[in-house]
Amino acid sequence: MMLLENKTVAIIGGGPVGLTMARLLQQKGVSVNVYERDKNAEARISGGTLDLHKGSGQDALEKAGLLETYYAMAKPMGRTIADEQGNVLLSKKSAPESQFDNPEINRNDLKRLLLESLASETVVWDRKFTGLEERDGKWLLHFENNESATADFVIGANGGMSAVRKYVTDAQVEYTGTIMVQGDVAQPEINCKDFYQRCDDNILMVASNGNLLVANPKNGDLLSYNVIFKKPEEWESVNELNKINTAGIASFLKEKLSSWGECYQKLFGATSSFVIWTTRKIPLDKPWNNDRTLPITLIGDAAHIMPPFAGQGVNIGLKDALILSENLTNGAFETIDAAIKDYEQKMFVYAREAEYETNKNEIEMLNPNFSFLKFNS
C-alpha cells in the first residue's frame, strides 16, 4: 500500500525543485499542491542559465519523463576564456559527443517545461508562506492575506531564506562574504557588440586579481553575466549595492574594474538591469531535529543553499526530489517518517560533499592568482 494514499502533500515553493517534486509525486497518483508566492505563472525569474548534470538533475528529469524535452530546449555551451583586456586566451566549442553532458537552460524555459507537466490547478499562486501549526492531526499552513490550507505532509522547497526551515532545524544561513553582481543586456548583438562577439556563443570567463566575470550570451534573448568578488572591507554590510540604482551599479563596476578593457566598460554601460546576490550557505554539520510529530522535511536550497562555485545547487536539489519521491512511493518503507529519515541521511552525505567542493572552489577562484585556464585544463 502506498504511504501517501488518501493523504495530501503541500510543497512550499514553486522553483525547479518544488515543481519537479510535484511532478514525480503526481506520476504516482499522489494528491499534491505547490504553494508559490509569485502572483501567477507569467512572473519572470531572474538569474543565469542552469546546467543539469548526469547523476543528479538529469536523472530527476528522466524519472519525470521530461529529459528529452530538456535536451530539446537547452543549449550545449562551449567555453571562451579571456583576459582583462578582452584578449581571447582559449575558445572551445561544445563537442557533438558531449552535447547532452550539461546543456544550459534558461530558468523561465525550465519553469514552463515543469509547469506544463503538472495537472492544472496544482500550483496555487500568490501564496506567501508565513507559518505552520498542527491541528487535528494535520498541518495548518498560513499565508499572507489570511489565506490558509491543510495538508498531511509538508515539504519546504522555498529557497535559501525558507520560513519552513525553523520547523525542521535551527541551522542558520551564513553569508560567505562573496558578492555577485548579475547584469542582463537586451539585444547584446547591438548594445555590447564587441563583448558579444568575443563570447562566440560560448560561456565567457575572465579572472583577474580576485575579480571574476562569467557571461552567457544565450540566456533566452538576453546576455547575462556575473561579476564576482569578495566583500570589500570598507563595506559595512554585504548589501551595500542594493542601495544604488542601475546607473550607479554600472558606475561602480566601471570604477572597480577600471583597468579592464573597453569591451567590458561598454558591457557595464549597456546593462539594462542588475540583481545583487550575496552568497550564502547553510552548514550541514549537525543533524536535523528528530522530534517532528507530523511529517515535514526540506529539499533544495531550503535544505542546503550553497554558492554556485561548483554548479551543484539545483542539481543537488533535484537529486533530493528524486530520492524523497522514490522513498515515498516505492513501497520499501513502512512509514512516511522512515522514508523521510532515509532521504535525510542520504542527503546529508551528498550535500556535504557538494558543500565541501563548493567551498574549496570559492576560496580558489577568488584568490588573486586564480586562472580559468588552469581550472579548465
N, C-alpha and C positions, 0 to 999 in steps of 0.2 A: 504493500500500500504506500502511495506517495506521501511523504512527510507533509506536504503543503495542500493536501486535498481538503477542500472546504475552508481554506484559510486565505486571508488577503495579505498581500505584501505591499508595503509602501516603500518606494525608493525616493529618497530626498535628494534632488539634484538631477538635472537632465543634460549633463555633459556626456561625452562619448562613453564613459564608464557606466554611468547610470542607465543610459539608453541601451547599451549592449547587454547589461544585466537584465533589463526588462525583456529584451528580445529572447534571450536564452531561456528565461523562465516561461515566457508566453508559448514558446515552441513546445513546452512540456505540459501545456494546459493550465498553468498557474494563473490565478487571479492577481494582477499586479497593476498598480498605478505609480506613475512618476510625478512628483510634485516639483515644479520648476518656477523659480522667481521671475524669469523673463515674462514679459507681457503676452507674447504669442510666438508662434513658430517662425515668424519673419525676423525676430530680433537677431541682429548681426553679432557674430562673435569676432572679437579682435584677437590677434595672435598669429604667430608664424605657422607654417605648414607642419603637419605631423607625419612622421615616418613610422609605419608599423613594422615590427620585427617578426621574423620567423621565430617560433618557440614561445611567443607571448601574444602580442597584439594580433598578428595574422592568424594564430591558432584560434583565438576567440572569435574572429570574424568568420573563419571557416566553419566553426561549430554553429555559428548563427546563420550559415548559408549565404553569407554576404561577401565572401572573399573575391569572387570573380568580378563583382560589381566594383569593389575597392580597386582591384587591378585596372579596371576599365577607366576609372575616374582619376587615379593617381598618376603622378609623373615620375619616372626614374630620373634622378638628377646626378650629373657629374660634379666635379669639384674644380674650382678655379682658385688658386692661391696667389695673392698679390702682395706687394709691399706697400708701405705708407705713401709712396709717391705714385701708386697706381700701376707700377710695372708688374706685368703678369709673370710669376715665377713658375707656375705649373698650371696646365689646363688639361683636364682628363674627363672625357665623356663617359657616361654610363655604358657599360658593355652590354650587348644583347643578352648574354648568358646570365647577367646579374640584374636584369630589369625588374624581377619580382623580389629582389632581396629586401629592399626597404624603400619603395617609391613614396614620394611626398604627396600628401593630400591636403587641400585647403580645409580648414576647420568647418566652414559652413557647408561644404560639399559632404563632409563626413556626417555632420549633423543631419542633413537632408536624407542621406542614404539610410541612416538608422531610423529616423522618424517614419520614413515610408515603409519600413519593415514591420512597424508596430500596428496593432489593431487601433482603429480610430478611437478617440477618447482615452487612450492610455495615459497620455500626458495631460496633467491638469496645470494650466498656465497661470501666471500671476499669483503664485503661492510662495511667499517668502516665509520660510520656516522660522518660528520663534521659540518653540519648546514642546516638551512631551510630558505626559503623565500617564500613570497606569489607572485604568478604570474598568471594573467588571471583567478583569482578565484579558483586556485588550489595551493597546496603546491608543491614547487620545492625542492626536497631533494638532498643534496650534500654529496658525499662520497669521500674518498681519491682516488688518481689517476684519478681525473677529471671525475669520474663516477657520474651520476645523475639519478633521476627518478621523476615522478609526482604522486600525489595522492590527493583525495578529503578530506581524513581524516587520521591523523597521530596518532598512539598510541605508546608512548615511553615505551618500556619494556626492556631497555638495561642496567639494573643494577644500583647499588648504585652511580656510578660516571657518570650517564647518561648525555650526552650532549643535550638531548631533554628537560631536566627539566627546563632550563632557559627560555624556551618559554611559560612555564605554571606557574612557581612560582619562586620567588627569594630566597626561602628557601635554606640554605646551609647545606651540610653534616658536621657533627661534629664527631670527634673521641671520643669514650667513655673512652679511657685510658686503655683498655684491649688488651693484646696480645694473639693470638692463634697461636701456632706452630703446624702445621699439618704435620705428618710424615706418609709415606707409606712404608710398609715392604712387599717385594715379598717373596713368599714361606715361610710364617711365621711358618709353622709347622716344618721347618728345621732351619730357620735363627734366630728365637727367640722362640724356642720350649717351654721353661719354661713359658714365659709370655702367649704364645698362649694357652697352656693347662689350665692356670688359668682362661682364659676367658670362657672356657667351652661352646663355641658357643653362648655366651651371649655378650651384651654390658657391658664392664667392666669399673667401675668408681672408682676413688680414689680422696679423698680430704684431703689435709694436709697443714695446716699453710698458707692458701691463695693460694695454688697451686692446680690445678685440672688436672687430666688426665682422658680422656674419650676415650675408644678404641672400635672399631668394627672389629672383626676378619674376617668378611664375607663381605667386600666391594668388590664385584666381586672376583677376585683372589688375592686381597691384604688384609693385615691387615692395617687399617687406624686408627690413633689416633690423638688426640689434647692434647697438654699441654697448659693450660690456666692460665694466671697470670696478675696482674696489671703491667703497665709500670714501671720499676724501676726508682726511682727519678734521678739517675745519668745519665740516658739516655737523650741525647739532643732531640731526636725525637722518635716517635713510630716506625720508620723504621730502627732502628739500625741493626737488624738482617738481613735485606736484603743485607747488605754489605758483609756478610760472606758466605763461601761455605758450602756444605753439611757436610763435616767433622767438620768444625768449629761450626756449629749449634749443631751437636751431642755432641761435647765437651762442649759447653755452657750448654746444658741440663744436662749432667752428673755432671757438676760443680754446677749448680743451685740446682739440686736435689741430691746432693752428699750423703745426709743422707738416701736416699731411697734405697731399697734392690737391690740385684744383678739382679733380673729378669728385673727390669726397666733399669738398666745400659746396659744390653745386648740388650734390645729393642732399645734404642737410638743408640747403635753402629751398629745395623743391618738395620737401616733405609736407604733406597735407595734414597729417595728424600724428601725434605721439601718444604712446602709453608707457608709463614708467612701471617697471616690475622691480620689486625689491625681493631678492631671492630668499626663500625660507626653507626650513626643514623641520621635521618632527622626529626627535630622537627615538629610535626603536630599542632603547636599552633596558626597558623593563616591561614585563608582561602586562596585558590589559586586565582591568578589574574582572573578577570571575563571579561577582555576586549579582549578576543580571537575572532578575526574576522572570522577565519576558524576553523573547528573542529579539536581539538587536546586535548589529555589527557595522563595520565600516569598510568601504572599499575605495580604491583610487586615492586621490590627493587627501581626502578626509582622513585616510589611514596613515599615509606616508608621503606627504608632499616633499619634493626634493627639487633642487635646481636642475636646469636642463643640460648639464655638462656631460651626461652620458646618454642622453636621449631616451631615458628609461621611464619617465613619469607616466605617460599614457599607456605605455606597453605593460608596465607592472600593474597598473590599474585594470587593464583588460584581462590580464592573467588572473587577477583577483576575481573578476566576474566569471571567468571560465571555471575556476576551481570551486568557487562557492556555489554556482548554479549546478555543477555536476554533483557536488556533495548533497545538495538538497533534493535532487531528482533521480539519482542513480540507484536508489534502494540499498545502498551499502551501510547506511546509518539508521539506528533505531529511533533517534530523537533529533529534533531540529538543533538542540543545544550541542549534541555530539557532532553534527555536521558543521556547525559554526566553529567549534573548538578545533576541529581538524584543519579547517581552512585557515584559521588564525595562526596555528602552529606552523603550517607550511609557509604562509605569507611572511611571517617574521623572518624566516630563513632567507627567502629570495629577495625580500625588500631590503633586508640589512646588507646583503651583497651589493645590491644596486646603490644603496646609500653610500657604502664604502667606496665603490667605483666613482660615483658622482663627486664625493668629497675630494678624492685623490685628484680627479681631473680638474676640479675647480681651483685647487691650490696650484697645480702645474700650469694651467692655462693663463692664470693671472700673474705668473712670475714674469718679470720684465724681460727675461731671456727666452721666453717660450717661442717655439717656431711651429707653425702649422705644417711646414714641410716635413719635419721630423715626426710629428704626431701622425701624419697620414701615410708615412712610408711603411 
